Amino acid sequence: MQIKDLQWFVCAVERSSLHAAAEAMGVTQPALTKSVRRLEAELGVRLLERTARGVAPTAIGQALFQRARGLGQWLHDTRVLMQDLKIGQAGELRVGVVPALVDSVMTPVLAAFLEDGAGVRFQTSVQLSGVLLQQLEAGSLDLAIAAIDPDKPSPALNCQRLGTQHSYIVARKEHPLHRRRFSLQDLAQQPWVLPPVNVTLRTWVDALFASAGVPAAPAFVYTDATPAVFAKLVRRTSLLTVMTDDSLSGAGGVGLAALGEPAPAWALQMGLFWRRSAYFSAPMEQFRERAVQAFDARAARVGREAQARPARR
């Protein structure tokens, strides 16, 4: 069984298309088809079947796909290890981070690597937590700083808790709700900028209204990015949104303020994730240590800024 055949087979399953897989691997479709048939002949089973949209693995093909994908990750980790031992330096790390922690955590970590001249190179992915963990499990990332979901722990990932990030319902400082008492019904009647339904921030907002029996009005803007990207729009209009303490204390939070009660403050545990099966290199250990230090420094700064802000009524 050739490793190349297994890698091409994995690519075909992931893309559900022999044509797309051949393009991704830089080979011809006939060559890819021949490779899959060679695997099928060697194993004596059918691995792929045609569908209306391309190809899909058979039951046996799915089992081989799971094993072969793990082999691909093992090969990647082995190459990294050999490179580390050969040249005595870090090579490349593929790291992901949620948008709100780019400035406060990722930036100081990368700056520290640059300053010590260790020769590490980075590929970064800035996405919401769910996407980052999917990328990590698929082997596209080595490490990810993302939210911890206690209800959906992944058996494939290890996690080191970094600390707590708080989120608030936010409006421009001149918004009428900052100047009077309001109810959850009042909040539901405002226009909102919200993420999609599978994101924690959106789940919190929906649960807030549902628990009070208040129907939530449809958002004016739904975004698959962090709502903080629309901070300028919120600052100019009557829109409400949800922002983390990092985003609120940064440049994007200028002119904005968290609403007081009954608007809640939510707490989310953040962690550093990596695959259980991955080779944990020296640069990954350095990254972990520096991420912990950066998050601790961030927590201290956020605490000082919170004390300096007027109390939420």
Secondary structure, 3 states (H helix, E strand, C coil): CCHHHHHHHHHHHHHCCHHHHHHHHCCCHHHHHHHHHHHHHHHCCCCEEEECCEEEECHHHHHHHHHHHHHHHHHHHHHHHHHHHHHCCCCEEEEEECHHHHHHHHHHHHHHHHHHCCCCEEEEEECCHHHHHHHHHCCCCCEEEEECCCCCCCCCEEEEEEEEEEEEEEEECCCHHHCCCCCHHHHHCCCEEECCCCCHHHHHHHHHHHHCCCCCCCCCEECCCCHHHHHHHHHHCCCEEEEEHHHHHCHHHCCEEECCCCCCEEEEEEEEEEECCCCCCHHHHHHHHHHHHHHHHHHHHHHHHHHHCCCCC
